[in-house]
Amino acid sequence: MIGYVVSLIGFNLAVFCVKKRLSPGQIVQIWTFTIASHLVFDVYIDYKYHGYWYFTKGVDWENLPGMICLLPPVNILYLNWFPFGKRWPKKILYIAVWEVLMLGCEMITLLPAPWGYFHYGWWNFTISALVNPFLLLSVVGFYKWIVWLENKKTVTAEQQLQ
């Protein structure tokens, strides 16, 4: 539980203390996207197929703060420093660095209590290493879609009301 609380506080402090490249609207959308995608993924891998779980198998109240406040700040930090506009080698290196950081954090969460809170069923470190880049790229894809939507010409609120 100590690792869980330290992670919650640390990642949230980090995201609220760094200079942000993302607008408040983008932050809210990334936060919401992260919660929704994490819940959909966990419904199958955690709850239905018991590939991994947090604290205990099944739905547990202890995991709720993590669902809402642990992964979204990580994705926001990831996007905040993503090398948009740079060449692919730099982007691949950036994703590789985040992959190493994510796998390192996962190893810490696998420690025995009180530091760890994550447990493997059939899921393992190799599967995480293979899935993480796709998850990171999906966050970038969603962010690019948000930016595209924001830049699209729309009717103003005043025009809609008339």
N, C-alpha and C positions, 0 to 999 in steps of 0.2 A: 504494500500500500504506500510505502514511503516513495518508491520510484514513481508511482502513479501521480501522487500529489506534487512531487517535485517537477515532473513533466508538465502537468497542467499549469502550474504557476509559471514555470520557466518559459514555455513556449508562448503563453499569453502575454507575459511581460515583454518578451522579445518582439512580438508582433506589434504591440502598442507603443514600444519605445523607439523602433527604427524609423528612419525617414521612409515614407511610403511613396512608391511610384504609382500605386493603384488608387483610384478614386474611391470615396466611401461607398458608392453604388456598386462598384466592382468587388469591393471587399465583401459586401453583403451577399452578392450573387455567388462568389466563390465559396463563402462560408456555407450558404444554403446548398449549393451543388455538392460540396464535400459531405455534408451530413446526409443528404439524400442518397448519393452513390455508395457511401459507407454502409448505410442501413440496408440498401438493396443487396450489396455484396454479402454482408453478414447474415442476412435472412437465409441465404442458401448455404454459404460455406460454414458459418458458425452454427446456426440454429438447426438447419435441416440435415446437413451432412456431417456435422461435428468435426470439421477440418481443423479448426482451432477454436479457442474460446478465451474469454477474459474472466478472471476470477473463478467462476464456476460454469459448468455446461448449462446452456439455456439462457433465458433472459434473466439478467441480474441488475438491480438498481445501481450497484457500484459502477457499472460500465456507462451509465447514462451521461455523467459529466464528460467522460472521454469521448463519447459519440458527438457531443455538442461542442466541446471546447478544447479537444486535444489535436485532432487532425486538421481542422480548418486553419488554425494559425500556422501550422507547418506548411500547408499548401500556399498560404498567403506569403510567407517568407520565401518559399521556393519561387513563386511568380515575381515577387518583388525584385529579386536579383537575377532573374532569367535573362540571358544575353540575347534579347530580341534584336534583330537587325545585324547580328554577327553571323559569321560563316558557320557551316554545319560542324566542323571540327570543334569549335569552341562550345557549341551547344551540346555536342556529344560528351565532351569533357565535363561540362557542368552537370549533365544528367548522371554521369558516372560518379562524380563526387557526391551528389545527393543519394545515389544508390548505396554507396559505402556508408554514408551517415545514417541512412534509414536501416540498413542491415545491422549497423552497430547499435542503434537504439533498440532494434528488435532483440538482439542478443542480451541487452540489459534487461528488457522486459521478461525474458525467459529465466532470469535468475530466480532462485527460491525467494519466498516471502521473507522479509517485508519489501525487498527491492523489486521483485518481479511480480507480474500479474497476468502474463500471457502464457497460454499453454497450447502445445501442438497436439492434434489428433493425428490425422494422416497428412496434414499440411507439414511442410518442413522448410528449412532455410533455403534450399535450392529452388523450391517453388516460389518463395518470396523474391528471390534474386531474379527469377524469370518474369514475374508478374509486375514488380515495381516499376520498371521502365514504361510499361504500357499505362499504368496508373498515372505516372508523372506526365506522360504525353497527353493523356486524356484531359488533365487539368489545363495544360497549355492550349489544347484544342478548344476547350470550353471558354477559356479566357479570350482567345482570338475571336470566337463567335460573339462574345459579349461586346468586344471592341467594335466588331463589324456592325452589330445591331445598334450600338450607340452612335456610330457615324452615319447610319442610314438616315436619309431625309424622312421626317415624319411630320404629321400634322400636329400643331401646337395644341395644348390643352384648351386654350381659349377658342381656337377654331373648332375643336370637337364639341364644345358646349353650345355653339351657335346653330 
